[in-house]
Amino acid sequence: NQLTSLDVSQNTALNELECEYNQLTSLDVSQNTSLNELDCEYNQLTSLDVSQNIALEDFRCKGNQLTSLDLSSNTLLYDLNCDSNFLTSLDLSSNTLLYDLDCDYNNITSLNLSNNTMLYSLNCIGNQLTCLNLKNGNNSNLEILEATDNPNLTCIEVDDANYSNANWLNDTDFQLDDTHYFSNDCDYPDGCGGFTNCDDIVVSDTTEFY
C-alpha cells in the first residue's frame, strides 16, 4: 500500500494490468501494446496516454484527476469507465464497438454517440451537458440510460422520439431530469452531430455573382 510508481515497460506481452486504489501520479503503458484490459481507478493521475494500446478493450480510469482522454486509437474499446475525473469533453467517434460507457461526474458539455452503434448502457450523470446525441440507429438495444443532474440539457436526440417516449420514460433503468425531452432532431451545433443548414446562410442582396 506504499506503491508510488509502477514500471512494466519491458512486459510487451502484458494483456491485463490492475493497479487501482494506489497513489500513482504517473503510469506509462506506451510499450504495453498487447494490453487489452487496464484498470487504474482511484489513483492520482492527471494524464494518461493510451494511444499505443490499440488492443485495449476494457479501460477503467475512474476517480483520478484526468482533464482529457484521447481514445482515437482504441478502436476495439468495449467498456469505458472514466467517472469522477475533470473531463470537459469526450470524443468517442472512433470507438464504434463501445458497449458500456460510464462518464458520470465530470464536466463534459457535449456527448455525441451517433457513431456508437453497439451502445447498450450509458451513465452520464452529473455533467454539464448541453447536448446528448444518441441517434445511432441502435436505440432499441439501449437498456440503461442515466442522465440526471445535467441542468443545462433539455433536448436529447434519438432515433425515434415516439419509441423513446413509449419505452424509456416509465422504465427505472432510464433516469432523466424533468427538463429532458426526446427529439429526432435537436438542431445541435456541429460538435454534437449537427450540421449547418444552408437555409440559414444569408447572402447580401448587393452581392453579385459571376
Residue, then its C-alpha position, 0 to 999 in steps of 0.5 A: n500500500q506504499l506503491t508510488s510508481l509502477d514500471v512494466s515497460q519491458n512486459t510487451a506481452l502484458n494483456e491485463l494490468e490492475c493497479e487501482y486504489n494506489q497513489l500513482t501520479s504517473l503510469d506509462v503503458s506506451q510499450n504495453t501494446s498487447l494490453n487489452e484490459l487496464d484498470c487504474e481507478y482511484n489513483q492520482l493521475t492527471s494524464l494518461d496516454v493510451s494511444q499505443n494500446i490499440a488492443l485495449e478493450d476494457f479501460r477503467c480510469k475512474g476517480n483520478q484527476l484526468t482533464s482529457l482522454d484521447l481514445s482515437s486509437n482504441t478502436l476495439l474499446y468495449d467498456l469505458n469507465c472514466d467517472s469522477n475525473f475533470l473531463t470537459s469533453l469526450d470524443l468517442s467517434s472512433n470507438t464504434l464497438l463501445y458497449d458500456l460507457d460510464c462518464d458520470y461526474n465530470n464536466i463534459t458539455s457535449l456527448n455525441l454517440s451517433n457513431n456508437t452503434m453497439l451502445y447498450s448502457l450509458n451513465c452520464i450523470g452529473n455533467q454539464l451537458t448541453c447536448l446528448n446525441l444518441k441517434n445511432g440507429n441502435n436505440s432499441n438495444l439501449e437498456i440503461l440510460e442515466a442522465t440526471d443532474n445535467p441542468n443545462l440539457t433539455c433536448i436529447e436526440v434519438d432515433d425515434a422520439n415516439y419509441s423513446n417516449a413509449n419505452w424509456l420514460n416509465d422504465t427505472d433503468f432510464q433516469l432523466d431530469d424533468t427538463h429532458y425531452f426526446s427529439n429526432d432532431c435537436d438542431y445541435p451545433d456541429g460538435c454534437g452531430g449537427f450540421t449547418n443548414c444552408d437555409d440559414i446562410v444569408v447572402s447580401d442582396t448587393t452581392e453579385f455573382y459571376 
